[in-house]
Amino acid sequence: MATKNPPQSTPADIDLSDLRFWVRPLNERAEAFAALRARPEPTFNELPKMPFLPQSPGSWALTHHAEVTEASRNPQVFSSEPSATSPADMPRWMDKYFNSMIDMDDPRHAKIRRIVSRAFSPKMLAKAEDDIARRATRIVDELIEAGGGDFVSQAAARLPVEVICDMLGIPVEHHRRVVDWTNIIVGYSDPEYVGATVEYGGDGPKLGRIDTIRMLGTIASAGWRLHRLAFKLGRERKAKPTDDLTSALVNANVDGERLSPREFAAFFLLLVVAGNETTRNAIAHGLKLFTEHPDQRELLMEDFDGRIAGAVEEIVRYSSPVIFMRRNLTRDYELNGHTYRKGERVTLFYWSANRDEAVFTDPDRFDILRSPNPHVGFGGPGPHFCLGANLARREITVMLRELFTRLPDITAGEPDRLMSGFINGYKRLPCTFTPPADRPRASA
């Protein structure tokens, strides 16, 4: 049903804990965060009470680039425990599915990162790089054969999920289900996936009651299914190792340290979620951005090899696929003139930090020649910087090369956005192009 856009935000009505804020047009979101950055004091956002969830006191919004980077560099003060990915605490019984290294501090975080970093060896990444180009060619072949359609399901989602599943040794018959399960986990606030209703009125969409039991059950079910797949593959690779990442992880022994089955399963889940959802959204945003900014596409294609690295960084900065991470104060700490107290929570809004006018000239402009570009789209500096950043960069590069050289007039239509304050995602994105006269088919 068509609706009018919600009224534009003013500083007094910005509520980052209200999902209605996150369905506003992206330019209004940018204006709202600019207003927040201009305030002399940080903004505190209370979380609504939800049945069957621990009551959360809410959190302070860190919206400046300097705040986000300083908090990221100080994990001893800004802790990732008990959770970094959810504004509210989840019930403790869900920890067994979702308590991965992203929600840990040292020494637990350091132990797991030491092990998994060894598994991301140059040999493993080189093998993945060889696969990326072959898969991208085949995916674009099949997009051409289909004559267009939904770019997310037909291209953007396929490349990263195929690559990460192949790295982990996940059989092809499970790929579609992996996408479905990760959609549920990151789309926990979207009514298409879990437990919410949306009502439409004259001023736009309004969230109805969230069925908390259904939401938690749906998320837990997706987590359980991914853990079950991880346990099965882990047992098989322990008994008969191969050259995939699962074998490297379950058989790794770094200075006497090994991953327990549950630690492996939690990291497995993190890999398939982070390795799929964030990269697919960066690819989808890339096509949309180059559609909206044809001058930047022309600039890119004048010297693709010389400019693609900067273009990828600008796509990640501008779109910020991961909107925030949460941190939890372990002691009193003064930051940007405000004293945060032990036990309080802060939300690191990467999306806002990447638009901070104190760091980026003309931050709302998409500029592939932007330099320097110290964005935090892969997380802030420090121990939680994205382990798969280089893999993501390569996937975005290869897919854009394949698309723009073979389909030079491909354009994106209006996206169906994910209703989320955590992931800046597209559920669907129509694309159109002129089919090339010659359609060479890549080998499978």
C-alpha positions in Angstrom: 0.0 0.0 0.0 1.4 3.4 -0.9 1.9 5.8 1.9 3.3 9.3 2.4 6.7 9.6 4.0 6.8 10.2 7.7 7.4 13.8 8.8 11.0 15.0 8.8 12.9 14.5 12.0 13.7 17.4 14.4 16.1 17.0 17.2 13.3 16.8 19.7 11.6 13.8 18.1 14.6 11.6 17.2 14.2 8.3 18.9 16.8 5.8 17.8 15.1 3.0 19.7 11.8 3.4 17.7 11.8 1.2 14.6 9.7 3.9 12.9 12.9 6.0 12.7 14.6 3.3 10.7 12.0 3.2 8.0 12.4 6.9 7.3 14.1 7.9 3.9 17.9 7.6 4.1 18.3 11.4 3.6 16.1 12.0 6.6 18.2 9.6 8.6 21.3 11.5 7.6 19.7 14.8 8.7 18.7 13.3 12.0 22.2 12.1 12.8 23.7 15.4 11.8 21.3 17.0 14.3 22.4 14.6 17.0 26.1 15.3 16.3 25.4 19.0 16.7 24.0 18.6 20.2 26.4 19.6 23.0 25.5 16.4 25.0 25.1 12.8 23.9 21.6 11.4 23.5 20.2 8.7 25.7 17.7 6.2 24.2 15.4 4.3 26.4 14.3 0.8 25.1 10.7 -0.2 25.3 9.7 -2.9 27.6 9.2 -6.2 25.9 7.8 -9.3 27.6 10.1 -12.3 28.2 13.2 -10.1 27.6 15.5 -8.8 30.4 14.6 -5.1 31.0 17.3 -2.9 29.5 18.1 0.5 30.8 18.8 1.8 27.3 22.0 3.3 26.0 23.9 6.4 25.1 24.3 7.1 21.4 27.9 7.7 20.2 27.5 9.5 16.9 30.9 11.2 16.4 33.7 9.5 14.5 36.2 10.3 17.3 33.9 8.8 20.0 33.4 5.6 18.0 37.1 5.1 17.3 38.1 5.9 20.9 35.6 3.4 22.3 36.7 0.8 19.8 40.3 1.1 20.8 39.5 0.7 24.5 37.8 -2.7 25.0 38.9 -2.8 28.6 36.5 0.1 29.3 34.0 -0.4 26.5 33.2 -4.1 26.8 31.5 -6.4 24.3 30.1 -8.6 27.0 27.4 -9.6 27.5 26.3 -8.5 24.0 27.6 -6.3 21.2 24.9 -6.9 18.6 21.6 -6.3 20.3 20.3 -3.1 21.9 18.7 -5.2 24.7 20.1 -8.3 26.4 18.8 -11.6 25.1 17.6 -14.3 27.5 20.6 -16.3 28.8 19.3 -19.5 27.3 20.1 -18.0 23.8 23.8 -17.6 24.6 24.5 -21.1 23.5 23.5 -20.1 19.9 24.7 -16.5 19.6 27.6 -16.0 22.1 30.4 -15.8 19.6 33.7 -13.9 19.6 32.0 -10.7 18.6 30.3 -10.7 22.1 33.5 -11.5 24.0 36.4 -9.6 25.5 39.9 -10.9 26.2 41.2 -13.4 27.1 38.3 -15.4 25.5 38.2 -13.2 22.5 42.0 -13.3 22.0 42.1 -17.1 22.2 39.4 -17.6 19.5 40.8 -14.9 17.3 44.3 -16.4 17.5 42.9 -19.7 16.3 40.6 -18.5 13.6 43.2 -16.0 12.3 45.5 -18.9 11.6 42.7 -20.6 9.7 42.4 -17.5 7.5 45.8 -18.3 6.0 47.1 -16.8 2.8 46.6 -20.2 1.2 42.9 -20.3 2.3 42.2 -16.7 1.1 44.1 -17.4 -2.2 41.9 -20.4 -2.8 38.8 -18.3 -2.1 40.0 -15.6 -4.4 40.3 -18.0 -7.3 36.7 -19.2 -6.7 35.3 -15.6 -6.5 36.0 -14.7 -10.1 34.6 -18.0 -11.4 31.5 -17.8 -9.4 30.8 -14.1 -10.2 31.1 -14.9 -13.9 28.5 -17.8 -13.6 26.2 -15.7 -11.5 26.2 -12.9 -14.1 25.7 -15.4 -16.8 22.5 -16.6 -15.0 21.4 -13.0 -14.3 21.6 -12.4 -18.1 19.8 -15.6 -18.8 17.0 -14.5 -16.5 16.7 -11.1 -18.1 17.0 -9.1 -14.9 14.7 -9.2 -11.9 15.7 -9.1 -8.2 19.4 -8.2 -8.0 19.6 -9.3 -4.3 18.5 -12.9 -4.7 19.9 -13.4 -8.2 23.4 -11.8 -7.7 24.3 -9.8 -4.5 23.3 -12.6 -2.1 24.6 -15.5 -4.1 28.2 -14.5 -4.4 29.1 -14.1 -0.7 27.0 -17.0 0.5 28.5 -19.4 -2.1 32.0 -18.2 -1.3 31.7 -18.5 2.5 29.8 -21.9 2.2 32.5 -23.2 -0.1 35.2 -22.0 2.3 33.5 -23.9 5.1 32.7 -26.9 3.1 28.9 -26.5 3.3 27.2 -28.6 0.7 25.4 -26.8 -2.1 22.0 -28.2 -1.1 22.2 -26.2 2.1 23.1 -22.8 0.6 19.5 -21.6 0.2 18.6 -22.6 3.8 21.8 -20.8 5.1 20.5 -17.6 3.4 17.1 -18.1 4.9 18.4 -18.7 8.4 20.8 -15.7 8.3 18.0 -13.5 7.0 16.0 -14.3 10.2 19.0 -13.7 12.5 19.8 -10.2 11.2 16.2 -9.4 10.3 14.9 -10.0 13.8 12.9 -6.7 13.7 11.4 -7.1 10.2 7.8 -8.4 10.1 8.6 -10.4 7.0 10.9 -12.6 9.1 9.8 -12.6 12.7 6.9 -11.6 15.0 6.0 -8.0 14.2 3.0 -6.4 12.6 2.9 -3.2 10.6 0.0 -0.9 10.4 -0.3 1.8 7.7 -1.8 5.2 8.2 -1.7 8.6 6.7 1.8 9.4 8.1 3.4 6.1 7.0 4.1 2.7 8.6 3.7 2.2 12.3 4.9 -0.9 14.2 2.2 -2.9 15.8 2.7 -5.3 18.7 5.8 -7.4 18.6 5.1 -11.1 19.4 8.2 -11.6 21.6 7.7 -15.3 22.0 7.4 -15.9 18.3 10.4 -13.6 17.6 12.7 -15.3 20.1 11.5 -18.8 19.0 12.1 -18.0 15.3 15.6 -16.6 15.9 16.5 -19.4 18.2 15.3 -22.0 15.7 17.5 -20.4 13.0 20.5 -20.4 15.4 19.9 -24.0 16.4 19.7 -25.2 12.8 23.0 -23.5 11.9 24.6 -25.0 15.1 23.3 -28.4 14.1 24.9 -28.0 10.6 28.1 -26.9 12.2 28.3 -29.8 14.6 27.6 -32.3 11.8 30.3 -30.8 9.5 32.7 -30.5 12.5 32.4 -34.2 13.4 32.9 -35.2 9.7 36.1 -33.0 9.4 37.5 -34.2 12.7 37.2 -37.8 11.4 38.3 -37.0 7.9 40.0 -33.6 7.4 39.8 -31.9 4.0 41.3 -28.6 2.8 38.3 -26.4 3.8 38.0 -23.9 6.6 35.9 -26.1 8.8 38.8 -28.7 8.8 41.3 -25.9 9.7 39.1 -24.7 12.5 38.1 -27.9 14.2 41.7 -29.3 14.0 43.5 -26.2 14.8 45.9 -26.3 17.7 47.6 -22.9 18.5 50.0 -23.1 21.4 47.9 -25.9 22.9 44.6 -24.1 22.4 41.7 -25.6 20.5 38.1 -24.6 19.8 35.5 -26.5 21.7 32.6 -27.8 19.6 30.4 -25.0 20.9 33.0 -22.3 20.2 33.4 -23.6 16.7 29.6 -23.7 16.2 29.3 -20.1 17.4 32.1 -18.9 15.1 30.6 -20.9 12.2 27.3 -19.0 12.8 29.1 -15.7 12.9 31.0 -16.5 9.7 27.9 -17.4 7.7 26.0 -14.4 9.0 28.8 -11.8 8.6 30.2 -13.4 5.5 26.8 -13.3 3.8 24.6 -10.5 5.0 27.0 -7.5 5.2 28.8 -8.2 1.9 25.6 -8.8 0.0 24.2 -5.5 1.2 27.4 -3.7 0.2 27.1 -5.1 -3.3 23.5 -4.2 -3.6 24.1 -0.7 -2.3 26.9 -0.4 -4.8 24.6 -1.0 -7.7 22.1 1.4 -6.3 24.7 4.1 -5.7 26.2 3.9 -9.1 22.7 4.0 -10.6 22.0 7.2 -8.7 25.4 8.7 -9.4 26.1 8.0 -13.1 29.0 10.4 -13.0 30.8 8.2 -10.5 30.2 5.1 -12.6 31.7 6.9 -15.6 34.6 7.9 -13.4 35.1 4.4 -12.2 35.0 2.9 -15.7 37.6 5.3 -17.1 40.1 3.6 -14.9 38.5 0.6 -13.2 41.7 -1.0 -11.9 43.1 2.3 -10.6 39.8 3.4 -8.9 38.0 0.4 -7.7 39.8 0.1 -4.4 38.7 3.7 -3.5 35.2 3.0 -4.8 34.8 -0.1 -2.6 35.8 1.9 0.5 33.4 4.7 -0.4 30.5 2.2 -0.9 31.2 0.8 2.5 31.5 4.2 4.1 28.4 5.6 2.4 26.1 2.6 3.0 27.5 1.4 6.3 25.9 -2.1 6.1 26.3 -2.6 9.8 24.7 0.4 11.5 25.9 -0.1 15.1 27.6 -2.2 17.7 26.9 -2.0 21.4 29.5 -1.6 24.2 29.1 -1.9 28.0 31.0 0.3 30.5 33.3 -1.5 32.9 34.2 1.7 34.8 33.5 5.4 34.8 35.1 7.0 31.7 35.1 10.6 30.3 34.6 10.8 26.5 34.1 13.9 24.5 33.3 15.9 27.6 30.7 13.5 29.0 31.3 11.1 31.9 29.8 7.7 31.3 29.3 5.5 34.4 30.2 1.9 35.1 27.3 -0.3 34.1 25.9 2.1 31.5 25.7 1.1 27.8 26.7 2.9 24.7 25.8 2.3 21.0 28.6 2.9 18.4 26.7 4.3 15.4 29.0 3.5 12.5 26.5 5.0 10.1 26.7 8.3 11.9 30.5 8.2 12.4 30.9 7.7 8.6 29.0 10.9 8.0 30.8 13.0 10.5 31.5 16.4 9.0 34.5 16.9 11.3 36.3 14.0 9.5 34.7 13.8 6.0 34.4 16.8 3.6 30.9 16.9 2.2 30.0 13.6 3.9 26.6 13.1 2.2 28.3 13.1 -1.2 29.1 9.7 -2.8 32.7 10.3 -4.0 34.8 7.3 -5.2 37.9 9.5 -5.2 37.5 10.5 -1.6 40.9 10.5 0.1 41.6 10.0 2.9 38.7 7.8 3.8 39.1 6.6 7.4 35.6 5.1 7.6 34.5 2.6 10.2 32.3 0.5 7.9 34.2 -2.6 8.9 34.1 -1.7 12.6 36.3 0.7 14.5 40.0 0.1 15.1 40.9 -2.4 17.7 40.5 -6.1 18.4 37.0 -6.3 16.9 37.9 -5.0 13.4 36.2 -7.2 10.8 38.3 -10.4 10.3 36.8 -10.8 6.8 37.3 -7.3 5.5 39.7 -8.2 2.8 37.5 -11.0 1.6 34.6 -8.7 1.5 36.6 -6.1 -0.5 37.6 -8.7 -3.0 34.0 -10.0 -3.5 32.7 -6.4 -4.0 35.5 -5.7 -6.5 35.0 -8.8 -8.6 31.2 -8.5 -8.7 31.3 -4.8 -9.8 33.9 -5.6 -12.5 31.8 -8.5 -13.8 28.6 -6.4 -13.8 29.8 -3.1 -15.3 32.1 -4.6 -18.0 29.5 -7.1 -19.2 26.3 -5.1 -18.5 27.4 -1.5 -18.9 23.9 -0.1 -18.7 22.6 -2.1 -15.7 20.6 0.0 -13.3 18.8 -0.6 -10.0 15.2 0.4 -9.2 13.6 1.2 -5.9 14.7 -1.1 -3.1 12.6 -2.9 -0.6 14.5 -2.0 2.6 15.0 -4.2 5.6 13.2 -2.8 8.6 16.1 -2.8 11.0 18.2 -0.4 13.1 21.1 -2.9 13.0 21.6 -3.8 9.3 21.2 -1.2 6.5 20.0 -3.8 4.1 17.9 -4.4 1.0 15.6 -7.4 0.9 14.9 -6.9 -2.8 16.3 -4.6 -5.5 15.0 -4.7 -9.1 17.5 -4.4 -11.8 17.3 -3.9 -15.6 19.8 -4.0 -18.4 20.2 -4.5 -22.1 21.0 -8.1 -22.7 24.3 -8.5 -24.5 24.1 -10.0 -28.0 26.7 -12.6 -27.2 26.1 -14.6 -24.0 29.1 -16.8 -23.3 28.4 -19.3 -20.6 30.9 -19.9 -17.8 31.8 -23.3 -16.7 30.1 -24.4 -13.4 
